[in-house]
Amino acid sequence: MKILLTGSTGYIGKRLLPVLIEAGHEVVCCLRDVKRFNPPASIKQHCSVIKLDLLDKTSLENIPEDIDGAYYLVHSMSTSGDYSSMETESAINFRNAIQKTKVKHVVYLSGIINEKELSKHLNSRKNVETELGKGEYNFTTLRAGIIIGSGSASFEIIRDLVEKLPVMITPKWLNTKCQPIGISDVISFLSKSLFNQKTFNQNFDIGGPDVLSYKNMLLEFGKARNLKRKIMVVPVMTPKLSSYWLYFVTSTSYQLATSLVNSMKVEVVCRDNQINEILDVEPLSYREALKRAFSKIENNEILSSWKDSYSSSGISFNISEFINVPSFGCFKDQRAIEMKDRELSIRRIWSLGGSVGWYYGNWLWQIRGIMDKFAGGVGLRRGRTNPNTINVGDSIDFWRVLYADKEEGRLLLFAEMKLPGEAWLEFKMVNNQLIQTATFRPLGVAGRLYWYAVFPFHGFIFNGMLKRLAGR
């Protein structure tokens, strides 16, 4: 069967893609930015790629007519303050376009929406479900709450809180009940629902066997990591204060923190578990889902991470817009050094960021990360998904990977920190030299003042880092 997969570079889509291919399907991957598609060769040969932006009706004409099934795995929760109208418009555009194909079944992953009072985020998901359900095709909605898996936003936020704070003074929404589900079970439900007539034109709640408060989830996480944690719930934290608390302690963006806090005041508990019997899926317990997540992390087998999505930085752009580093009106700091061992330099460059750091003046990088957090940026807490591999579109601390080619010996990064301008950092090997170039395109007088203020530190940090990367 020919399957259309939206959100194919997202957290869920990256994990669903190999499962669909293993099941024998031909998958058409939809990407707003085709340069971000970097699956293994074994997967790439069994799928095709089309450029598709759900807010651009002309790009929807790229959808093949002979589609049999489709997955709708798109949401815009943290990219815009007006994401609700964007999501509704995207759903309508998709519905109108997919109806022109031979599609038999559309599957949508939504959130659990059983309460009368819903957050803006959950209400938006409900509106999307309503619009998609108006199509002339069989439609199935799977509604999930907290998803637990290596690299998931929920897992990483819980991890940040528990591993960094031995004592937590928390808002009252930590007593709200939820029903977490493991990522492997989400993928099973999604893959097994497709073309299953028992799921046609219905919606189902999917969740694990445990109904827990967010407080209990944190404490259980602590037990799984052998960490003693004390949590005190206070009734005085406003939603805004709660959002700031979550933003500063964890790696989430402020926009995402705000959406999460508003949603965490709403119980997300399944109505029933009839879908488990229909699809013959027995979901993992919360503790078992945690165990699997850490097993993947320890073995460097994280298939996807929310940190690599554009939503982790709260901005939205196509990599192709920034891959050509400008020169006009820009400041440049270029340094070159002879490499001692090319392979050693490659390994070190491809290990930059995360737990390894930046090889020189790490304390200054950390201060810059803290400053960025206070300015409303992403800071350094995102780290990196895999300590050894880098793909286009990945996040590395407060950078986004625009270009990465080991054979060529070139890595190009774009800054996602808060700046009065735009910044690029490039590492390039020419003959036996390693060339490191920092480029800054200032925005107004503030941008120029910023460059002159940080330039003295460049000589210290960049020179030291270049020597370490060159193995000298």
C-alpha positions as semicolon CSV with decimal commas, in nm:
position;residue;x (nm);y (nm);z (nm)
1;M;0,000;0,000;0,000
2;K;0,110;0,359;-0,061
3;I;0,108;0,564;0,260
4;L;0,136;0,940;0,297
5;L;0,327;1,033;0,614
6;T;0,304;1,393;0,736
7;G;0,536;1,495;1,018
8;S;0,791;1,242;0,893
9;T;1,085;1,424;1,054
10;G;0,901;1,472;1,383
11;Y;0,935;1,269;1,701
12;I;0,656;1,024;1,615
13;G;0,705;1,023;1,238
14;K;1,072;0,921;1,253
15;R;0,978;0,616;1,460
16;L;0,671;0,520;1,261
17;L;0,847;0,534;0,922
18;P;1,067;0,220;0,962
19;V;0,770;0,026;1,103
20;L;0,558;0,107;0,797
21;I;0,840;0,009;0,563
22;E;0,898;-0,316;0,751
23;A;0,526;-0,390;0,703
24;G;0,580;-0,369;0,326
25;H;0,428;-0,026;0,260
26;E;0,560;0,231;0,016
27;V;0,584;0,554;0,213
28;V;0,562;0,907;0,076
29;C;0,727;1,138;0,330
30;C;0,599;1,496;0,346
31;L;0,852;1,761;0,444
32;R;0,837;2,137;0,459
33;D;1,216;2,136;0,442
34;V;1,342;1,843;0,230
35;K;1,704;1,895;0,341
36;R;1,606;1,764;0,684
37;F;1,531;1,415;0,555
38;N;1,827;1,196;0,657
39;P;1,709;0,835;0,715
40;P;1,943;0,535;0,684
41;A;1,998;0,408;0,329
42;S;1,800;0,092;0,410
43;I;1,493;0,308;0,473
44;K;1,552;0,575;0,210
45;Q;1,533;0,327;-0,078
46;H;1,179;0,227;0,023
47;C;1,028;0,574;0,043
48;S;0,994;0,893;-0,157
49;V;0,995;1,257;-0,049
50;I;0,770;1,546;-0,145
51;K;0,790;1,909;-0,038
52;L;0,470;1,998;0,145
53;D;0,365;2,291;0,360
54;L;0,010;2,254;0,490
55;L;-0,034;2,631;0,494
56;D;0,070;2,654;0,128
57;K;-0,212;2,520;-0,090
58;T;0,005;2,504;-0,402
59;S;0,250;2,264;-0,232
60;L;-0,041;2,030;-0,154
61;E;-0,064;1,961;-0,526
62;N;0,252;1,751;-0,479
63;I;0,053;1,477;-0,307
64;P;0,033;1,172;-0,539
65;E;-0,315;1,070;-0,652
66;D;-0,261;0,697;-0,586
67;I;-0,238;0,727;-0,206
68;D;-0,407;0,443;-0,014
69;G;-0,365;0,566;0,343
70;A;-0,237;0,870;0,531
71;Y;-0,113;0,972;0,875
72;Y;-0,169;1,322;1,010
73;L;0,106;1,383;1,268
74;V;0,131;1,761;1,252
75;H;0,091;2,026;1,520
76;S;0,220;2,379;1,571
77;M;0,185;2,414;1,947
78;S;0,506;2,601;2,023
79;T;0,590;2,782;1,701
80;S;0,337;3,063;1,720
81;G;0,105;3,236;1,960
82;D;-0,168;3,189;1,700
83;Y;-0,106;2,816;1,654
84;S;-0,475;2,726;1,699
85;S;-0,588;2,899;1,382
86;M;-0,280;2,767;1,200
87;E;-0,365;2,411;1,300
88;T;-0,727;2,447;1,190
89;E;-0,626;2,596;0,855
90;S;-0,368;2,320;0,804
91;A;-0,628;2,051;0,874
92;I;-0,878;2,202;0,629
93;N;-0,613;2,233;0,357
94;F;-0,502;1,874;0,412
95;R;-0,860;1,742;0,406
96;N;-0,939;1,920;0,080
97;A;-0,618;1,799;-0,082
98;I;-0,629;1,437;0,032
99;Q;-0,990;1,401;-0,088
100;K;-0,862;1,444;-0,443
101;T;-0,663;1,120;-0,407
102;K;-0,774;0,757;-0,379
103;V;-0,712;0,752;-0,004
104;K;-0,914;0,495;0,191
105;H;-0,809;0,569;0,547
106;V;-0,663;0,864;0,741
107;V;-0,522;0,822;1,095
108;Y;-0,470;1,120;1,326
109;L;-0,279;1,128;1,656
110;S;-0,444;1,373;1,894
111;G;-0,463;1,438;2,268
112;I;-0,706;1,301;2,527
113;I;-0,996;1,549;2,544
114;N;-1,251;1,406;2,789
115;E;-1,286;1,710;3,019
116;K;-1,542;1,985;2,958
117;E;-1,286;2,261;3,021
118;L;-0,994;2,218;2,780
119;S;-0,671;2,410;2,741
120;K;-0,606;2,608;2,425
121;H;-0,369;2,332;2,312
122;L;-0,618;2,047;2,363
123;N;-0,906;2,248;2,221
124;S;-0,697;2,307;1,909
125;R;-0,638;1,933;1,876
126;K;-1,014;1,878;1,906
127;N;-1,082;2,133;1,629
128;V;-0,831;1,959;1,401
129;E;-1,004;1,626;1,466
130;T;-1,340;1,782;1,378
131;E;-1,212;1,926;1,050
132;L;-1,032;1,608;0,942
133;G;-1,341;1,406;1,029
134;K;-1,545;1,594;0,767
135;G;-1,355;1,427;0,483
136;E;-1,495;1,170;0,243
137;Y;-1,269;0,888;0,364
138;N;-1,250;0,654;0,661
139;F;-1,106;0,840;0,957
140;T;-0,957;0,724;1,287
141;T;-0,836;0,938;1,578
142;L;-0,605;0,800;1,845
143;R;-0,593;1,024;2,152
144;A;-0,285;1,004;2,375
145;G;-0,175;1,186;2,688
146;I;0,183;1,195;2,817
147;I;0,417;0,998;2,588
148;I;0,718;0,838;2,758
149;G;1,018;0,749;2,547
150;S;1,380;0,840;2,488
151;G;1,384;1,191;2,346
152;S;1,015;1,270;2,403
153;A;0,935;1,618;2,537
154;S;0,749;1,479;2,839
155;F;1,028;1,236;2,928
156;E;1,302;1,499;2,894
157;I;1,111;1,754;3,103
158;I;1,049;1,498;3,380
159;R;1,414;1,396;3,360
160;D;1,535;1,756;3,390
161;L;1,317;1,819;3,696
162;V;1,402;1,500;3,884
163;E;1,774;1,482;3,810
164;K;1,843;1,851;3,879
165;L;1,617;1,928;4,176
166;P;1,642;1,721;4,499
167;V;1,370;1,942;4,648
168;M;1,087;2,088;4,439
169;I;0,837;2,356;4,532
170;T;0,574;2,300;4,267
171;P;0,238;2,439;4,152
172;K;-0,087;2,264;4,243
173;W;-0,136;2,123;3,890
174;L;0,116;1,855;3,988
175;N;-0,179;1,679;4,156
176;T;-0,362;1,649;3,821
177;K;-0,417;1,292;3,702
178;C;-0,287;1,158;3,373
179;Q;-0,238;0,822;3,201
180;P;0,111;0,801;3,044
181;I;0,189;0,570;2,753
182;G;0,518;0,434;2,619
183;I;0,632;0,548;2,275
184;S;0,659;0,188;2,151
185;D;0,290;0,138;2,230
186;V;0,194;0,460;2,050
187;I;0,374;0,331;1,739
188;S;0,199;-0,007;1,772
189;F;-0,145;0,157;1,794
190;L;-0,071;0,381;1,496
191;S;0,061;0,105;1,272
192;K;-0,206;-0,152;1,364
193;S;-0,494;0,095;1,322
194;L;-0,421;0,156;0,955
195;F;-0,677;-0,015;0,727
196;N;-0,834;-0,196;1,027
197;Q;-1,206;-0,164;0,958
198;K;-1,290;-0,195;1,329
199;T;-1,127;0,145;1,381
200;F;-1,294;0,325;1,090
201;N;-1,474;0,651;1,168
202;Q;-1,413;0,630;1,542
203;N;-1,191;0,787;1,806
204;F;-1,006;0,599;2,079
205;D;-0,810;0,693;2,389
206;I;-0,474;0,518;2,419
207;G;-0,280;0,496;2,746
208;G;-0,077;0,268;2,967
209;P;-0,220;0,074;3,263
210;D;-0,118;0,336;3,525
211;V;-0,322;0,643;3,620
212;L;-0,087;0,877;3,807
213;S;-0,064;1,237;3,920
214;Y;0,223;1,437;3,774
215;K;0,372;1,440;4,124
216;N;0,366;1,060;4,139
217;M;0,523;1,044;3,793
218;L;0,815;1,255;3,918
219;L;0,856;1,044;4,232
220;E;0,839;0,718;4,037
221;F;1,102;0,853;3,799
222;G;1,322;0,929;4,100
223;K;1,282;0,572;4,228
224;A;1,372;0,433;3,885
225;R;1,694;0,639;3,898
226;N;1,761;0,566;4,267
227;L;1,717;0,934;4,354
228;K;1,542;1,054;4,670
229;R;1,325;1,353;4,590
230;K;1,098;1,573;4,803
231;I;0,810;1,756;4,638
232;M;0,606;2,030;4,806
233;V;0,291;2,148;4,629
234;V;0,187;2,510;4,685
235;P;-0,138;2,673;4,566
236;V;0,006;3,018;4,495
237;M;0,190;2,965;4,164
238;T;0,009;3,137;3,880
239;P;0,017;2,981;3,531
240;K;0,272;3,245;3,427
241;L;0,500;3,171;3,723
242;S;0,460;2,798;3,658
243;S;0,561;2,848;3,295
244;Y;0,873;3,041;3,397
245;W;0,957;2,772;3,653
246;L;0,931;2,499;3,391
247;Y;1,122;2,706;3,133
248;F;1,420;2,786;3,356
249;V;1,458;2,440;3,510
250;T;1,408;2,231;3,196
251;S;1,520;2,245;2,833
252;T;1,177;2,344;2,701
253;S;1,107;2,674;2,527
254;Y;0,889;2,930;2,704
255;Q;0,607;2,897;2,448
256;L;0,601;2,519;2,491
257;A;0,621;2,555;2,871
258;T;0,317;2,784;2,866
259;S;0,115;2,540;2,652
260;L;0,215;2,247;2,872
261;V;0,126;2,424;3,197
262;N;-0,218;2,515;3,064
263;S;-0,273;2,156;2,951
264;M;-0,147;2,006;3,278
265;K;-0,443;2,157;3,462
266;V;-0,669;1,922;3,263
267;E;-0,698;1,552;3,348
268;V;-0,593;1,329;3,059
269;V;-0,730;0,987;3,156
270;C;-0,864;0,730;2,907
271;R;-1,239;0,664;2,888
272;D;-1,182;0,292;2,830
273;N;-0,926;0,053;2,681
274;Q;-1,135;-0,116;2,408
275;I;-0,872;-0,030;2,147
276;N;-0,627;-0,259;2,331
277;E;-0,849;-0,559;2,253
278;I;-0,930;-0,450;1,897
279;L;-0,562;-0,420;1,804
280;D;-0,426;-0,679;2,048
281;V;-0,188;-0,438;2,222
282;E;-0,097;-0,468;2,590
283;P;0,061;-0,132;2,687
284;L;0,369;-0,112;2,908
285;S;0,352;0,019;3,263
286;Y;0,500;0,361;3,337
287;R;0,802;0,207;3,508
288;E;0,865;-0,032;3,219
289;A;0,838;0,256;2,970
290;L;1,100;0,446;3,173
291;K;1,326;0,140;3,178
292;R;1,307;0,107;2,799
293;A;1,375;0,477;2,750
294;F;1,693;0,465;2,957
295;S;1,806;0,148;2,783
296;K;1,788;0,335;2,450
297;I;1,974;0,633;2,596
298;E;2,253;0,420;2,744
299;N;2,302;0,239;2,411
300;N;2,288;0,563;2,205
301;E;1,983;0,431;2,019
302;I;1,761;0,740;2,035
303;L;1,575;0,734;1,703
304;S;1,422;1,080;1,741
305;S;1,412;1,366;1,988
306;W;1,175;1,657;2,035
307;K;1,485;1,878;2,076
308;D;1,563;1,835;1,707
309;S;1,225;1,976;1,605
310;Y;1,201;2,348;1,531
311;S;0,952;2,375;1,816
312;S;1,235;2,327;2,067
313;S;1,362;2,674;1,979
314;G;1,025;2,838;1,916
315;I;1,126;2,951;1,567
316;S;1,033;2,830;1,222
317;F;1,255;2,843;0,916
318;N;1,379;2,635;0,624
319;I;1,741;2,531;0,638
320;S;1,782;2,622;0,272
321;E;1,722;2,987;0,367
322;F;2,039;2,999;0,577
323;I;2,279;2,745;0,429
324;N;2,448;3,008;0,210
325;V;2,642;3,213;0,464
326;P;2,619;3,583;0,372
327;S;2,917;3,815;0,344
328;F;2,775;4,159;0,268
329;G;2,724;4,369;0,580
330;C;2,859;4,092;0,802
331;F;3,134;4,064;1,062
332;K;3,365;3,763;1,032
333;D;3,615;3,599;1,264
334;Q;3,815;3,345;1,062
335;R;4,100;3,137;1,202
336;A;4,303;2,853;1,050
337;I;4,544;2,597;1,189
338;E;4,729;2,293;1,062
339;M;4,571;1,967;1,175
340;K;4,774;1,703;1,353
341;D;4,539;1,420;1,253
342;R;4,239;1,470;1,023
343;E;4,041;1,177;1,164
344;L;4,099;1,301;1,518
345;S;3,972;1,646;1,421
346;I;3,665;1,496;1,253
347;R;3,582;1,297;1,566
348;R;3,619;1,602;1,789
349;I;3,415;1,831;1,566
350;W;3,139;1,571;1,539
351;S;3,133;1,546;1,921
352;L;3,089;1,919;1,989
353;G;2,824;2,026;2,238
354;G;2,614;1,824;2,481
355;S;2,807;1,648;2,758
356;V;3,139;1,694;2,575
357;G;3,108;2,070;2,558
358;W;3,313;2,300;2,334
359;Y;3,664;2,187;2,427
360;Y;3,778;2,524;2,559
361;G;3,634;2,781;2,796
362;N;3,329;2,567;2,872
363;W;3,245;2,783;3,172
364;L;3,210;3,082;2,938
365;W;2,982;2,881;2,708
366;Q;2,773;2,791;3,014
367;I;2,749;3,156;3,119
368;R;2,639;3,243;2,764
369;G;2,375;2,971;2,788
370;I;2,243;3,109;3,116
371;M;2,232;3,460;2,969
372;D;2,039;3,324;2,672
373;K;1,784;3,158;2,901
374;F;1,724;3,487;3,084
375;A;1,680;3,656;2,746
376;G;1,410;3,402;2,652
377;G;1,632;3,177;2,438
378;V;1,698;2,804;2,440
379;G;2,020;2,807;2,646
380;L;2,250;2,505;2,648
381;R;2,010;2,254;2,802
382;R;1,897;2,091;2,476
383;G;2,237;1,922;2,440
384;R;2,233;1,680;2,147
385;T;2,042;1,365;2,057
386;N;2,337;1,138;1,974
387;P;2,694;1,192;2,103
388;N;2,856;1,060;1,785
389;T;2,636;1,139;1,485
390;I;2,517;1,470;1,342
391;N;2,242;1,512;1,081
392;V;2,112;1,821;0,906
393;G;1,837;1,972;1,118
394;D;1,971;1,843;1,451
395;S;2,004;2,077;1,746
396;I;2,339;2,108;1,926
397;D;2,295;2,317;2,240
398;F;2,184;2,658;2,106
399;W;2,286;2,582;1,745
400;R;2,099;2,421;1,453
401;V;2,289;2,202;1,206
402;L;2,261;2,340;0,851
403;Y;2,522;2,121;0,680
404;A;2,723;1,818;0,793
405;D;2,952;1,611;0,570
406;K;3,231;1,406;0,727
407;E;3,397;1,317;0,399
408;E;3,413;1,681;0,296
409;G;3,510;1,778;0,650
410;R;3,255;2,056;0,682
411;L;3,007;2,139;0,956
412;L;2,788;2,450;0,943
413;L;2,583;2,567;1,241
414;F;2,322;2,842;1,274
415;A;2,265;3,015;1,610
416;E;1,921;2,982;1,772
417;M;2,016;3,187;2,077
418;K;1,862;3,531;2,127
419;L;2,078;3,774;1,929
420;P;2,050;4,123;1,776
421;G;2,121;3,964;1,440
422;E;2,202;3,623;1,287
423;A;2,510;3,408;1,346
424;W;2,680;3,113;1,177
425;L;2,970;2,895;1,294
426;E;3,155;2,689;1,034
427;F;3,430;2,427;1,053
428;K;3,589;2,338;0,721
429;M;3,890;2,128;0,622
430;V;4,099;2,243;0,326
431;N;4,404;2,032;0,246
432;N;4,562;1,984;0,590
433;Q;4,416;2,296;0,745
434;L;4,117;2,336;0,972
435;I;3,938;2,667;0,908
436;Q;3,697;2,798;1,168
437;T;3,471;3,089;1,070
438;A;3,225;3,280;1,286
439;T;2,992;3,504;1,083
440;F;2,754;3,760;1,232
441;R;2,498;3,964;1,040
442;P;2,403;4,247;1,280
443;L;2,057;4,396;1,312
444;G;2,090;4,771;1,358
445;V;2,315;4,951;1,605
446;A;2,245;4,695;1,879
447;G;2,388;4,420;1,659
448;R;2,709;4,611;1,596
449;L;2,753;4,694;1,964
450;Y;2,697;4,329;2,050
451;W;2,971;4,215;1,808
452;Y;3,227;4,458;1,946
453;A;3,135;4,357;2,303
454;V;3,191;3,984;2,246
455;F;3,481;4,010;2,002
456;P;3,752;4,018;2,274
457;F;3,624;3,684;2,405
458;H;3,649;3,530;2,057
459;G;4,029;3,546;2,065
460;F;4,028;3,350;2,389
461;I;3,750;3,097;2,321
462;F;3,775;3,038;1,946
463;N;4,153;3,022;1,938
464;G;4,163;2,771;2,223
465;M;3,882;2,563;2,073
466;L;4,047;2,555;1,730
467;K;4,374;2,427;1,877
468;R;4,195;2,147;2,064
469;L;3,994;2,049;1,755
470;A;4,313;2,038;1,548
471;G;4,472;1,808;1,807
472;R;4,740;2,058;1,899
